[in-house]
Amino acid sequence: MVELMKASFLDRTLRNLRTAWQAIAGSEYDAEAASMRPHLPDDDVRRLREQMLACLAARGGEVSARARAAALGRAYLNLDESGRQRFLKVLAEEFDVDRSGLDAAIAAVGKAGGDLESRRKAEAQLKKALEAPRLRLLTQFNGLPNGIKFLVDMRAELLSLARRDPLFRPLEADLKGLLAAWFDVGLLELHEITWRSAPAALLERLIAYEAVHAIKSWDDMKNRLAPDRRCFAFFHPRMPDEPLIFVEVALVNGLAGDVQHLLDESAPSQDPRTANTAIFYSISNAQKGLAGISFGNFLIKRVVDVLAAEFKGLKTFATLSPVPGFRGWLDRALAEGEPRLLLAAERKALKGIATTARGAKGTFKTVVGDPTWPEDPVACEALRAPLMRLCARYLTQEKRPDGKALDPVAHFHLTNGARMERLNWLADSSANGLQQSAGIMINYLYKLGEIDDNHEAYSGAGKIAASSAIRSLAKG
């Protein structure tokens, strides 16, 4: 049901955008766009190129410019995946920086010598030469209804293409630069989302965009907005109906160590005024096209301020977070051989554990690779020590080339000034939780008096703030 809801919401959004832009484009410009075939064959590429040049020419005033941009945008929306790739290839190849013009501008700066006025003019010309014409073309979409959302979605597609083909990387970088300027955190608005006040369309978006713990039904959605729960999101004034990033919070007593309990629809609701802990249990980036444009850290800090002002009894602010890179790292380590991973006692505990799925003998690789192991108490007991130790080691010792934490969620929270506080065994026994992190979750603690120091130590020297319990666990 949820998948059908997502599909319906996305189809409706696209249909509304096409309708709005058709009204702006008008028949004169829209007919040309509508006649382009979805896969954009060569003769349509020629007409597309002419449309792009007409947009850059900016003839006929502002109304005509908006109409041309709307027609071009509608052409893109009508294309299939291969057609959109060809559209973007035209932008990437044919509307890049003019290399000969750039070389001439660089030479002019060199020739200006000590004449200050001549140098200023040459530098201004160089700045202009460095700007690809496609930037002016992309900026025109920003003036259309939902145009900025259109560009965000275009970049989401470009990110995928750029990973496979370097041709698209400069275009993706250009668009990222535009979006980074338009999505400055000072322009964003924080809103609390409640069951009573939020429109159904916004709740549909939360269901579609939830990236950590899938929202399974309307009842599940309602439970996450219960009196002892909070949900906050950042919005942009030009995208008032589209959350950029949102966080779900549980108001409880003590550190939560089990997401199943937090999401249990049958669990009684707690009076939030009696809670002493705010648990951030899900943080979802809603717009793939804004990847790499960070404002999640500002969201957490803003929400902490709002909650601390509303509930004076809240003394602890922490997360219950996944460890999404753990199993991938573990599987790569296992491919290199088990001996250097396990302690002798751990290897001994695993011997003799066998099922039809695991084969005749139990080894760490075969047992942890069997998705049914959480149902076997003996296997759980044998796996607990090595998995918890290795997860602590992964979080505190495995680094990226730049010296920062290898795990992406750890990097996010450490950058924000949090401390690794506690690992929780089988805290997420869902299929996704087992696949990502063998069911282990971690509490990151946001201790208000330490946030700035932790941030500086990690951002500067890559020093990871971790509790003594996690450091002891990592040493085994």
N, C-alpha and C positions, 0 to 999 in steps of 0.2 A: 504493500500500500504506500509506504514511504517513497519508494522509487518512482511510483506513478505520480505521486504528489510533486516530487522534484521535477520530473519531466514536464508535467503540466505547467508548473510555475515558470520554468525556463522558456517553454514554447510561448507562453502568454507574454513574457517580458520581451522576447524578440519580436513578436507580432505587434505589440504596442509601439516599439521603436520604429519599425518599418512604416507603420501608419503615420506616426508623427512626422517622420522625415519626408514621406511622400507629399504631405500637405505643404511642406516648405519648398520642396524641390519643384513642384508644379509640373505640368505636362511637358513643357518645352525641354526641360533638362531630364526629367524622370524617364521619359520614353527611351532615351538613349541607354540609360542604366538598366532598365527593365529588359531590354532586348539582348543583353549579354547572357551567354549560356553559362550554366553553373560551373563547368570545368574550365572556362575561359580559354578557348582555343586561340591560335595565333592571330586570326583576323580580329577577334575581340580584344586581344592585347593591344593591337594598334589603336583601336578606338579608346581603350582605357588610357593609354599614354596621352592621347589628345585631350581627354577630359582632365587629366592631371595638369597638363600644361595650361589649360584654360583656367583652372583654379588658381594657378600661380600668377597668371596674367592679371587677375583681379580687375577685369573690365566690367563696367556697368554699375559700379557702386556696391554698397554693403548688401542690399537685398539680393542682387544677382550673385554675389559671392557666396552668400548663405545657401542659395538655391543650388549652385554648382557643388558646394561641399556636401549638401544633403543628398544630391543625386549620386555623387561618388560613394558616399557612405552606404546608400541603399544598394549600389552595385556590389559592394563588398559583402553585405549581409545576404545577398541572393546567391552567393557562390558556395560551392561545396568545398571540401577540404583541399582538393588539388587546385581548385580555382583560387582560393584564398592564398595558397602558397605562391602561385604565379603572380597574383596581385602584389604581394609583399616583395617578391623577387624584383619586380619592376621598380618599386620604391628603393630597394637596396642597391640595385645596380645602376639605374639611370638617373636617380635624383640624389646621388651622393655629392660630396665636395668636388668641385671642379679642380682637378690636380694642376692643370696648367695655370689657371687663374691664381691658385694658391702659391705656386712657385714664383709667379710674377709679383705677388704681394710681398712675399718674403724678400725677394730681391730689392723691392722698393724700400723696404725698411732699412736694408743694408746700405742703400745709396743715399738715404736721407742724411747720414752723417750727423753733424752737431747742430744742424738747423732744427730747433725745437718744434716750430710750426710744421715743417715738412715731415718731421718724424711722427708727430701726432696724427697727421692725415694718413701717413703710410700705415701706422698701427691700426687706425680705424678701418682702413681698407683690408688689412690683414684679418682683423676680427670678423669682418663681413665675409671674407673668403673662406674662413674656417667653418662657417655655418652651412650645412648641407641644405639645398632647396627643400628637401622633404620635411625639414623642421617647420617651415612656414606652411606647408601643406597640412601636416598633422595638427598644427595649432588651430587651423580653421575649424576642425571638428569640435573644438572646445566651446565654440559659440553656439552649438546646436543643442536642443533639448537632449539630455542624457548623453551628450557627446563625450564627456569625460569618462563615463562608464564604457562607452564604445572603445575608447583608446586603452583603457585598463584591460578590457577583454582582448584587444588586438595584441597587447604586449604578452598576455598569457600564451597566445598562440606563437608569438615570436620566440619566447623563452624555449619552447619545445623545439622549434626549428633551429635556433642558434646552438643548441646542444649537439645537433647532428651535422650542421653545416656552418662553417665560419663565415660564409657570405652574409649571413643575417645578423652577425654580432654587432657591427657598427650601427645598424638600424635599431636593433634592440637597445643599445646603449643610448642612442639619441632619444628614444621614447622614454627610457628610464629617467634621463635627465629632466625632461619636461614634467613627468609625473612627480618626481621628487620635489620640484619647485612648487607644483600645484598642491601637493599633499603635505606641506609643512605642518608640523604638529600644532603650531599656533592657530591654524585655520580649522582644526578639528573640534567637533562638539561631542561631549560625553553625555550619553542618555542612559537612564535605567529602563530596562524593558520588563514590563509586568504583564501578567496574564489578562488583567482587566483592561489595561489601557492600550496595549499594543494591537495594531490592526492585524487581521489574519494574514495578510500578505507578508508582513514583516516576520511573523512567526514561521511562515512557510520558508522564508529565506534562512532563518536560523536552523531549521531542520535540514535544509539542503546544504548549508555551509559547515555544519558541525563536523569537525575533523578529528576529534580525539575519541569521544564516546558517542557513537551513532544514536540519534534520537529515533526511537522505533515507532512511536505513535503519538497521537495528540495527547493521550493520557500521560505518556512519558514527558512530553513538552510541558504539560501543566504541572507535573511533579517538580520539574526543574525551576519552576517559577512559584513554588509554594512559599508560605510566609517565612520559613527559615532558610530560604534560598534567595539569591540575588543574581541578576544578569545585567551586565553593563556592556555598552558598545560605543565605539568611536564612529562618528558619521562626518562626512564632508558636506558643506553647504550645497555643492553642486550635485551631490548624490544623496539626497535626504532620505530616500527609502532603502538605501543599500548600506548595511553595516560593513565597515572595513575590517574590523577585528572585534571579537567579543569574548568576554570572560564570564564563566559561570562560577558562583561562589556558594559554599555551604557554610552556614553559621552553626557551629557545633561546640562541644566541650572537649578539649584536648586534640592532639594531632590525629587526624583520620588516617587509617592504614588499610582501608578496604573500599574500593570504589563500588563494589557490588552493594554494599550497605548504603552508600551515599545515593545511589540511583534506585534503590528499592522503593517502588511505588506504594507498597503496603506498609512501610515503616511510618510510625506516627510522627507528625510534625512537631518540632521543638519551638518553644517560645523564643524568638531570636534575642529577646532582652536578657535571657539567662545564659546566652552563649559567651564563651571567653576566647573562641578561636574562629578565625575566618579562613576557610580552606578554598583556595583557588584550584578547582579540580578539572577545568577544561578551558584552554585558551585557543581559539581558532582564528586563523587568518582567513577572512571570507573572500578575499579577492586575489586570485593567483597572479594576476597581472601587476600586483604591488609587491611581489617578492623582492626582497633586498632593500625595500624602503621601510625602514624600521620606525614603528611608533608603539610597539607592544610594551616596551619598558615604561613609556609615559602612561599607558593605560593602567598598568598595575599600580603605579604610584598614585595616580588620580583616584583609583577605586579605594586604595588604602585610606586616603584622606577622607573620602566620602563616608566610608564605613566607620572609621574612627570617630567622626563627628556625630554620626547617628547613634552608634552603640558604644557608650562609654565603658562597658564591661569587656570589650574586646581587647585582649592583651597580646595575642599571638596572631601573626599573619603568615600563612604558609601555603604551600601547594601540595597536591597529591598528583604527581606527574609520572608519565610513562618514561621509559628508557628506550626510545625507538631504535637506536643503533646497536643495542647489546647483542641480540641474536645474530645479526649480520656479522659483527666482529667475532663472536664466538664460533660461528660456522667457518669463518676464514681461518681462525686459529686451529680448529679441529682438523681442517684439511691438511695442516702442516704436521699433525700428529698429536696424540694425547699426552705423552709422558711429561712434557714441561708444564702442562696445565694443572694436573691433579696432584694432590698430596697422596702419599702411600695409603693413609687411612681412608681417604675418599675413594680411591680405586678399589680397595678391598670391600668397602660397603656396597659397591655396585655389582660385584661379582655374584653370579647366581640369580640376578634379577632377569627373568626371561618371560616373554609371552610370545604368542604366535607372531605378533606384529614386530617384536624386537629380534626374533631369531633365537638360537639356542643359548647364547650367552649374553649377559648384560655387560655392555661397555658404556662409558659416558656418552659416546657419540650415538649409539643405538637407542639408549634409554631416553635421552633428551630429544632425540629426533622423532620419537613416537608421540603423536599429539594426544594420546590417551593417558600419558603418565600421571597427570593430576588426579586421575580417578583411582590410582593404585597407591594406598598408604605407604607401602614398603618403598616404592619408587620415589615418592615424595620425600620421605625421610632421608633416603640415600642421596638425593639430588640437592637437598636444601643447602647443606654446607658448601659444596663446590660452586653452586650457582650464585649464592649470595656473596661468596668471597670473590669470584670472578667478576661479578657485576660491580662490586665496590672497586676492584682493580681497574676495570674498564673506565669507570666514571672519574677516578682520581688520577690515573697514570697514563691512559692512552690519549695522545695529543695529535692535533692536526700539524701540518708543516709549519704553521705560524706560531706553534706553541700553545694554542688554545685547546679547550676540551674537544675531544672527537665527537662526543654525542651532541647533536644539534639542540636538544632541549636543555641539556646542561649548560651549553654555551650561552643560550638565551638568558637563563636565570642568573648565571654567574656574572654575565655582563651587567645585569640589572642590580647586582650587589647582594644576591642571596647567598645563603650557606647551605651546603649539603648536610642535611640533618639526620635522616633515618631511612634505611631501606626497609621495605615491607614485602614479606613473602606471600606469594599468590594473592596479591592485592587486586589483580585484574585477570580473572580466569577465563575471560572471553577468548574466542579464537584469535582475534587481533592482538590481544594482550599477550597471549602465549607465543604467537609468531614473532612479535616485536621484541619482547623482553623476558620471555619465559615466565610471564605473569608478575614479575617484580615491578614495583613502583617505588618512587622516592619522594620524600618530603623535602622541599627546599624551603628554608626558613628565612623570612624577611624580617630581620631584627633591626628596628628603625635606627638605633644608635650605631649600627655597624655597616649599613648599606653603602655609604660613600667610601669607607675604607676598603671594603671588600671589592667594590667596583674598581677602584684605583689599582689595587694589588693585582687583580685579574687582568684588567685592560693593559696595564703596563708590563708586568713581568709574567703574566700567565699563571699567577699563584691562585690555586683553587682553595676556597674556604670550605672546610669540611669538619664535621664534628669528630671528636675522638673516637666515637663508636664506629663511624664509617672508616676512619683511617686504620683502626685496629682490625676491622673486618678485612680490609684490603691486604693487610700483611699476612693474614691467616694465622 
